[in-house]
Amino acid sequence: MAGQPQYEELMRQFSAFGAVKREMGRILPSDCPSGSAAVLTLLARHGDMRMSKLSELLAVDMSVTSRHAAHLAERGWIRRSPDPTDKRGRILHLTPAGLARLDELSERTCRMLAERLSDWSDDEVAQLSGLMARLRASFDDCRGTPHVSEAVDVSADTTSVETTRTPANT
């Protein structure tokens, strides 16, 4: 198990990673901020879903999810329909226009990553991707279960955008 100096260095790297996330956010079109892109990504990956499920996946309050959904619906990127099991609820559906927007976001992001990581080997990129997935899974496993008695705000943004799509979620 790693020691405190290693975890302290990891905390510094997380803080520095904020600059990377901000740069990635700058390539997004003004009408599609990172929260909107995250919603499109989740709908592409998981399919149609209730607002409550989306809110849970985004790890944000329902009011925030509702604002994202309204923004996307105004642009025609998602469709909201009544939940057949509970007419008070809404089911969100990704539209063809939303899928096209997600494809554009993916192309922009991949282009930027290819430029910035041009001096990395394929193995290094794969290793980073694997480690980041493992890190995320470690946090998903314990969501809602505090492991320390003292809360620490590391300003983690849980709305990170993964715009890469696979055939399974197209």
PyRosetta script that sets phi, psi and omega in degrees:
from pyrosetta import init, pose_from_sequence

init()
pose = pose_from_sequence("MAGQPQYEELMRQFSAFGAVKREMGRILPSDCPSGSAAVLTLLARHGDMRMSKLSELLAVDMSVTSRHAAHLAERGWIRRSPDPTDKRGRILHLTPAGLARLDELSERTCRMLAERLSDWSDDEVAQLSGLMARLRASFDDCRGTPHVSEAVDVSADTTSVETTRTPANT")
pose.set_psi(1, 141.0)
pose.set_omega(1, -179.1)
pose.set_phi(2, -67.1)
pose.set_psi(2, 155.2)
pose.set_omega(2, 179.2)
pose.set_phi(3, -97.5)
pose.set_psi(3, 175.4)
pose.set_omega(3, -177.4)
pose.set_phi(4, -56.3)
pose.set_psi(4, -42.2)
pose.set_omega(4, 179.2)
pose.set_phi(5, -59.4)
pose.set_psi(5, -36.0)
pose.set_omega(5, 178.9)
pose.set_phi(6, -69.2)
pose.set_psi(6, -39.1)
pose.set_omega(6, 178.1)
pose.set_phi(7, -69.6)
pose.set_psi(7, -34.7)
pose.set_omega(7, 176.6)
pose.set_phi(8, -64.7)
pose.set_psi(8, -40.7)
pose.set_omega(8, 177.4)
pose.set_phi(9, -66.0)
pose.set_psi(9, -39.2)
pose.set_omega(9, 177.4)
pose.set_phi(10, -61.7)
pose.set_psi(10, -41.3)
pose.set_omega(10, 177.0)
pose.set_phi(11, -61.5)
pose.set_psi(11, -40.2)
pose.set_omega(11, 177.5)
pose.set_phi(12, -63.4)
pose.set_psi(12, -40.6)
pose.set_omega(12, 179.2)
pose.set_phi(13, -67.0)
pose.set_psi(13, -38.4)
pose.set_omega(13, 175.9)
pose.set_phi(14, -60.9)
pose.set_psi(14, -42.9)
pose.set_omega(14, 178.9)
pose.set_phi(15, -61.9)
pose.set_psi(15, -44.5)
pose.set_omega(15, 179.5)
pose.set_phi(16, -67.2)
pose.set_psi(16, -27.2)
pose.set_omega(16, 179.5)
pose.set_phi(17, -65.5)
pose.set_psi(17, -20.1)
pose.set_omega(17, 175.5)
pose.set_phi(18, -55.5)
pose.set_psi(18, -36.9)
pose.set_omega(18, 178.4)
pose.set_phi(19, -64.1)
pose.set_psi(19, -37.6)
pose.set_omega(19, 178.2)
pose.set_phi(20, -65.1)
pose.set_psi(20, -46.1)
pose.set_omega(20, 180.0)
pose.set_phi(21, -62.5)
pose.set_psi(21, -39.5)
pose.set_omega(21, 178.5)
pose.set_phi(22, -64.3)
pose.set_psi(22, -41.6)
pose.set_omega(22, 178.6)
pose.set_phi(23, -63.8)
pose.set_psi(23, -40.4)
pose.set_omega(23, 177.9)
pose.set_phi(24, -64.6)
pose.set_psi(24, -36.3)
pose.set_omega(24, 178.0)
pose.set_phi(25, -66.1)
pose.set_psi(25, -29.9)
pose.set_omega(25, -178.9)
pose.set_phi(26, -67.6)
pose.set_psi(26, -23.1)
pose.set_omega(26, -178.9)
pose.set_phi(27, -84.3)
pose.set_psi(27, -8.2)
pose.set_omega(27, 179.2)
pose.set_phi(28, -75.5)
pose.set_psi(28, 142.6)
pose.set_omega(28, 177.3)
pose.set_phi(29, -62.3)
pose.set_psi(29, 151.7)
pose.set_omega(29, -176.6)
pose.set_phi(30, -61.6)
pose.set_psi(30, -27.5)
pose.set_omega(30, 179.8)
pose.set_phi(31, -87.4)
pose.set_psi(31, 4.3)
pose.set_omega(31, -179.7)
pose.set_phi(32, -139.8)
pose.set_psi(32, 74.6)
pose.set_omega(32, 179.1)
pose.set_phi(33, -67.0)
pose.set_psi(33, 173.5)
pose.set_omega(33, -172.8)
pose.set_phi(34, -58.2)
pose.set_psi(34, -36.7)
pose.set_omega(34, 178.5)
pose.set_phi(35, -63.5)
pose.set_psi(35, -40.9)
pose.set_omega(35, 177.7)
pose.set_phi(36, -66.1)
pose.set_psi(36, -41.9)
pose.set_omega(36, 178.6)
pose.set_phi(37, -63.1)
pose.set_psi(37, -37.1)
pose.set_omega(37, 179.0)
pose.set_phi(38, -64.3)
pose.set_psi(38, -39.9)
pose.set_omega(38, 178.6)
pose.set_phi(39, -63.6)
pose.set_psi(39, -46.9)
pose.set_omega(39, 178.3)
pose.set_phi(40, -58.3)
pose.set_psi(40, -43.7)
pose.set_omega(40, -179.5)
pose.set_phi(41, -61.5)
pose.set_psi(41, -45.7)
pose.set_omega(41, -178.5)
pose.set_phi(42, -66.5)
pose.set_psi(42, -39.2)
pose.set_omega(42, 177.7)
pose.set_phi(43, -66.4)
pose.set_psi(43, -36.7)
pose.set_omega(43, 177.2)
pose.set_phi(44, -66.8)
pose.set_psi(44, -39.5)
pose.set_omega(44, -177.2)
pose.set_phi(45, -75.6)
pose.set_psi(45, -43.1)
pose.set_omega(45, -171.7)
pose.set_phi(46, -105.3)
pose.set_psi(46, -10.7)
pose.set_omega(46, -179.1)
pose.set_phi(47, 84.0)
pose.set_psi(47, -173.0)
pose.set_omega(47, -179.1)
pose.set_phi(48, -55.1)
pose.set_psi(48, 143.1)
pose.set_omega(48, 179.8)
pose.set_phi(49, -157.5)
pose.set_psi(49, 161.3)
pose.set_omega(49, 175.0)
pose.set_phi(50, -72.8)
pose.set_psi(50, 156.5)
pose.set_omega(50, 177.4)
pose.set_phi(51, -58.8)
pose.set_psi(51, -39.5)
pose.set_omega(51, -178.0)
pose.set_phi(52, -62.6)
pose.set_psi(52, -39.4)
pose.set_omega(52, 178.0)
pose.set_phi(53, -66.5)
pose.set_psi(53, -42.7)
pose.set_omega(53, 178.3)
pose.set_phi(54, -61.9)
pose.set_psi(54, -43.3)
pose.set_omega(54, 178.6)
pose.set_phi(55, -59.3)
pose.set_psi(55, -41.1)
pose.set_omega(55, 178.0)
pose.set_phi(56, -64.4)
pose.set_psi(56, -45.3)
pose.set_omega(56, -179.8)
pose.set_phi(57, -65.6)
pose.set_psi(57, -35.3)
pose.set_omega(57, 177.9)
pose.set_phi(58, -78.0)
pose.set_psi(58, -18.0)
pose.set_omega(58, -176.6)
pose.set_phi(59, 59.4)
pose.set_psi(59, 44.3)
pose.set_omega(59, 177.0)
pose.set_phi(60, -132.2)
pose.set_psi(60, 166.2)
pose.set_omega(60, 178.8)
pose.set_phi(61, -65.2)
pose.set_psi(61, 151.8)
pose.set_omega(61, -179.2)
pose.set_phi(62, -59.1)
pose.set_psi(62, -33.1)
pose.set_omega(62, 179.9)
pose.set_phi(63, -65.8)
pose.set_psi(63, -35.7)
pose.set_omega(63, 177.6)
pose.set_phi(64, -67.7)
pose.set_psi(64, -44.1)
pose.set_omega(64, 178.4)
pose.set_phi(65, -60.6)
pose.set_psi(65, -41.5)
pose.set_omega(65, 179.3)
pose.set_phi(66, -62.3)
pose.set_psi(66, -40.7)
pose.set_omega(66, 177.4)
pose.set_phi(67, -64.3)
pose.set_psi(67, -43.1)
pose.set_omega(67, 177.3)
pose.set_phi(68, -60.1)
pose.set_psi(68, -45.8)
pose.set_omega(68, -178.0)
pose.set_phi(69, -63.1)
pose.set_psi(69, -42.0)
pose.set_omega(69, 179.3)
pose.set_phi(70, -62.9)
pose.set_psi(70, -42.9)
pose.set_omega(70, 179.0)
pose.set_phi(71, -59.4)
pose.set_psi(71, -45.9)
pose.set_omega(71, -178.0)
pose.set_phi(72, -70.3)
pose.set_psi(72, -38.5)
pose.set_omega(72, 179.9)
pose.set_phi(73, -66.1)
pose.set_psi(73, -38.1)
pose.set_omega(73, 178.4)
pose.set_phi(74, -60.2)
pose.set_psi(74, -31.0)
pose.set_omega(74, -178.9)
pose.set_phi(75, -91.0)
pose.set_psi(75, -3.6)
pose.set_omega(75, 178.8)
pose.set_phi(76, 79.5)
pose.set_psi(76, 16.6)
pose.set_omega(76, -177.6)
pose.set_phi(77, -88.4)
pose.set_psi(77, -20.9)
pose.set_omega(77, 173.0)
pose.set_phi(78, -136.4)
pose.set_psi(78, 161.5)
pose.set_omega(78, 175.0)
pose.set_phi(79, -123.6)
pose.set_psi(79, 137.8)
pose.set_omega(79, 176.9)
pose.set_phi(80, -109.2)
pose.set_psi(80, 128.7)
pose.set_omega(80, 178.2)
pose.set_phi(81, -131.4)
pose.set_psi(81, 157.1)
pose.set_omega(81, 179.5)
pose.set_phi(82, -61.8)
pose.set_psi(82, 142.2)
pose.set_omega(82, 175.6)
pose.set_phi(83, -74.4)
pose.set_psi(83, 121.6)
pose.set_omega(83, -177.8)
pose.set_phi(84, -63.6)
pose.set_psi(84, -23.1)
pose.set_omega(84, -179.7)
pose.set_phi(85, -89.2)
pose.set_psi(85, -17.8)
pose.set_omega(85, -179.8)
pose.set_phi(86, -154.8)
pose.set_psi(86, 99.0)
pose.set_omega(86, -173.5)
pose.set_phi(87, -60.0)
pose.set_psi(87, -16.0)
pose.set_omega(87, 177.0)
pose.set_phi(88, -75.5)
pose.set_psi(88, -26.1)
pose.set_omega(88, -177.9)
pose.set_phi(89, -88.2)
pose.set_psi(89, 165.3)
pose.set_omega(89, 178.7)
pose.set_phi(90, -125.2)
pose.set_psi(90, 141.8)
pose.set_omega(90, 173.7)
pose.set_phi(91, -103.9)
pose.set_psi(91, 133.0)
pose.set_omega(91, 179.1)
pose.set_phi(92, -99.4)
pose.set_psi(92, 135.1)
pose.set_omega(92, -179.6)
pose.set_phi(93, -126.3)
pose.set_psi(93, 135.3)
pose.set_omega(93, 173.8)
pose.set_phi(94, -77.1)
pose.set_psi(94, 130.8)
pose.set_omega(94, 179.4)
pose.set_phi(95, -92.7)
pose.set_psi(95, 166.6)
pose.set_omega(95, 174.5)
pose.set_phi(96, -56.5)
pose.set_psi(96, -36.8)
pose.set_omega(96, 177.9)
pose.set_phi(97, -66.2)
pose.set_psi(97, -36.4)
pose.set_omega(97, 177.2)
pose.set_phi(98, -67.3)
pose.set_psi(98, -39.9)
pose.set_omega(98, 177.1)
pose.set_phi(99, -64.4)
pose.set_psi(99, -39.8)
pose.set_omega(99, 177.4)
pose.set_phi(100, -64.3)
pose.set_psi(100, -40.5)
pose.set_omega(100, 178.4)
pose.set_phi(101, -64.3)
pose.set_psi(101, -41.0)
pose.set_omega(101, 178.8)
pose.set_phi(102, -63.7)
pose.set_psi(102, -39.9)
pose.set_omega(102, 176.2)
pose.set_phi(103, -60.1)
pose.set_psi(103, -42.6)
pose.set_omega(103, 178.3)
pose.set_phi(104, -62.9)
pose.set_psi(104, -43.5)
pose.set_omega(104, 178.6)
pose.set_phi(105, -62.2)
pose.set_psi(105, -39.8)
pose.set_omega(105, 179.0)
pose.set_phi(106, -63.4)
pose.set_psi(106, -44.1)
pose.set_omega(106, 178.8)
pose.set_phi(107, -61.2)
pose.set_psi(107, -45.1)
pose.set_omega(107, 178.8)
pose.set_phi(108, -59.9)
pose.set_psi(108, -46.9)
pose.set_omega(108, -177.3)
pose.set_phi(109, -66.1)
pose.set_psi(109, -44.4)
pose.set_omega(109, 179.6)
pose.set_phi(110, -62.6)
pose.set_psi(110, -40.5)
pose.set_omega(110, 178.8)
pose.set_phi(111, -61.7)
pose.set_psi(111, -45.6)
pose.set_omega(111, 179.8)
pose.set_phi(112, -64.2)
pose.set_psi(112, -44.8)
pose.set_omega(112, 179.6)
pose.set_phi(113, -62.9)
pose.set_psi(113, -41.1)
pose.set_omega(113, 178.5)
pose.set_phi(114, -61.1)
pose.set_psi(114, -39.7)
pose.set_omega(114, 178.2)
pose.set_phi(115, -66.8)
pose.set_psi(115, -49.3)
pose.set_omega(115, -175.1)
pose.set_phi(116, -70.6)
pose.set_psi(116, -29.8)
pose.set_omega(116, -176.6)
pose.set_phi(117, -107.3)
pose.set_psi(117, 23.4)
pose.set_omega(117, -176.2)
pose.set_phi(118, -62.3)
pose.set_psi(118, -24.4)
pose.set_omega(118, 179.4)
pose.set_phi(119, -94.5)
pose.set_psi(119, 7.8)
pose.set_omega(119, 176.1)
pose.set_phi(120, -93.7)
pose.set_psi(120, 146.4)
pose.set_omega(120, 174.7)
pose.set_phi(121, -78.5)
pose.set_psi(121, 161.9)
pose.set_omega(121, 175.7)
pose.set_phi(122, -57.8)
pose.set_psi(122, -39.3)
pose.set_omega(122, 179.6)
pose.set_phi(123, -64.2)
pose.set_psi(123, -38.8)
pose.set_omega(123, 179.2)
pose.set_phi(124, -66.4)
pose.set_psi(124, -41.6)
pose.set_omega(124, 178.3)
pose.set_phi(125, -64.4)
pose.set_psi(125, -43.3)
pose.set_omega(125, 178.7)
pose.set_phi(126, -64.0)
pose.set_psi(126, -40.2)
pose.set_omega(126, 179.1)
pose.set_phi(127, -63.8)
pose.set_psi(127, -45.8)
pose.set_omega(127, 178.3)
pose.set_phi(128, -60.6)
pose.set_psi(128, -45.9)
pose.set_omega(128, 179.9)
pose.set_phi(129, -59.6)
pose.set_psi(129, -45.5)
pose.set_omega(129, 179.4)
pose.set_phi(130, -63.1)
pose.set_psi(130, -42.2)
pose.set_omega(130, 179.7)
pose.set_phi(131, -68.0)
pose.set_psi(131, -38.5)
pose.set_omega(131, 178.1)
pose.set_phi(132, -66.1)
pose.set_psi(132, -40.0)
pose.set_omega(132, 177.4)
pose.set_phi(133, -63.1)
pose.set_psi(133, -40.8)
pose.set_omega(133, 179.2)
pose.set_phi(134, -66.1)
pose.set_psi(134, -41.0)
pose.set_omega(134, 177.6)
pose.set_phi(135, -61.3)
pose.set_psi(135, -47.6)
pose.set_omega(135, -179.7)
pose.set_phi(136, -60.5)
pose.set_psi(136, -42.7)
pose.set_omega(136, 179.0)
pose.set_phi(137, -62.4)
pose.set_psi(137, -36.8)
pose.set_omega(137, 177.9)
pose.set_phi(138, -62.3)
pose.set_psi(138, -37.6)
pose.set_omega(138, 178.6)
pose.set_phi(139, -77.8)
pose.set_psi(139, -34.3)
pose.set_omega(139, 176.9)
pose.set_phi(140, -63.6)
pose.set_psi(140, -37.4)
pose.set_omega(140, -178.9)
pose.set_phi(141, -61.3)
pose.set_psi(141, -29.0)
pose.set_omega(141, -174.2)
pose.set_phi(142, -114.3)
pose.set_psi(142, 14.7)
pose.set_omega(142, -179.3)
pose.set_phi(143, -55.1)
pose.set_psi(143, 127.4)
pose.set_omega(143, 178.4)
pose.set_phi(144, 83.7)
pose.set_psi(144, -2.9)
pose.set_omega(144, 179.5)
pose.set_phi(145, -117.4)
pose.set_psi(145, 98.7)
pose.set_omega(145, -179.3)
pose.set_phi(146, -66.8)
pose.set_psi(146, 138.0)
pose.set_omega(146, -179.4)
pose.set_phi(147, -103.5)
pose.set_psi(147, -8.1)
pose.set_omega(147, 179.0)
pose.set_phi(148, -127.3)
pose.set_psi(148, 155.8)
pose.set_omega(148, -177.6)
pose.set_phi(149, -80.5)
pose.set_psi(149, -14.1)
pose.set_omega(149, -178.1)
pose.set_phi(150, -118.7)
pose.set_psi(150, 125.4)
pose.set_omega(150, -180.0)
pose.set_phi(151, -76.1)
pose.set_psi(151, 137.6)
pose.set_omega(151, 178.1)
pose.set_phi(152, -125.7)
pose.set_psi(152, 125.2)
pose.set_omega(152, 178.4)
pose.set_phi(153, -90.5)
pose.set_psi(153, 110.2)
pose.set_omega(153, 177.6)
pose.set_phi(154, -104.9)
pose.set_psi(154, 13.6)
pose.set_omega(154, 178.3)
pose.set_phi(155, 53.5)
pose.set_psi(155, 44.2)
pose.set_omega(155, 178.5)
pose.set_phi(156, -75.7)
pose.set_psi(156, 135.7)
pose.set_omega(156, 177.9)
pose.set_phi(157, -100.0)
pose.set_psi(157, 113.4)
pose.set_omega(157, -177.1)
pose.set_phi(158, -88.3)
pose.set_psi(158, 9.9)
pose.set_omega(158, 179.7)
pose.set_phi(159, -108.8)
pose.set_psi(159, 33.4)
pose.set_omega(159, -179.8)
pose.set_phi(160, -60.7)
pose.set_psi(160, 149.1)
pose.set_omega(160, -173.7)
pose.set_phi(161, -106.2)
pose.set_psi(161, 127.1)
pose.set_omega(161, 170.5)
pose.set_phi(162, -112.6)
pose.set_psi(162, 106.9)
pose.set_omega(162, -175.1)
pose.set_phi(163, -98.3)
pose.set_psi(163, -1.0)
pose.set_omega(163, 178.2)
pose.set_phi(164, -76.2)
pose.set_psi(164, 127.8)
pose.set_omega(164, -179.5)
pose.set_phi(165, -109.3)
pose.set_psi(165, 151.3)
pose.set_omega(165, 176.2)
pose.set_phi(166, -116.1)
pose.set_psi(166, 164.3)
pose.set_omega(166, 179.3)
pose.set_phi(167, -56.1)
pose.set_psi(167, -27.7)
pose.set_omega(167, -178.4)
pose.set_phi(168, -67.9)
pose.set_psi(168, -24.0)
pose.set_omega(168, -177.9)
pose.set_phi(169, -117.9)
pose.set_psi(169, 25.2)
pose.set_omega(169, 177.6)
pose.set_phi(170, -95.9)
pose.dump_pdb("model.pdb")
